[in-house]
Amino acid sequence: MHLKTLFSLARTTLVAATLLSAAHLALAQAAPKVKFATSSGDFVVEVYPDKAPKTVENFLQYVKDKHYDGTVFHRVINNFMVQGGGFDANFQQKPTRAPVVHEGRQAMEKGLRNAVGTLAMARTSDPQSATAQFYINVKDNAFLDPGTQGYGYTVFGRVVSGMDVIDKIKVVPTGMGPVGADVPKTPILINSATLVK
């Protein structure tokens, strides 16, 4: 084979390998993971900035700011969802930044729905009120998806390991507590939430 042809082939192979490596890197960067270490065990969520960019940016900033460290799952309903991220172990509400724009419809159009194991933003009746609180669906909750009559809730990630921990949390005894009904009788603490490198 001619030396010039060999050089051209080697260069093409190098360019292809570089592009493939860049694509893998972009894919890895496109789906950051966060590890939650809780008093009930650890679980990892993967979030999707390509589907809900502002929501993911907001969530990851709270993770980086250590907002979730020392918070509790304050609302647990078996056959529905587990919710946390807003109150410390003394049920004091943690300060938050301004609400994030609602991206529920956009995320749903890109394939994210309120299905078992998915991660979504909690909010008040105002669709533009989501700040730091999140929930994990423990069953398919299609009625929480955006529809013709309502905004629904923004799904932005899913549990990729440790779903058994969520399954353990969803069945804990609950009752009335400082923040209403469905409060675990034994607090379920989020010790830390950290970006997985």
Disulfide bonds with the S-S distance in Angstrom:
none
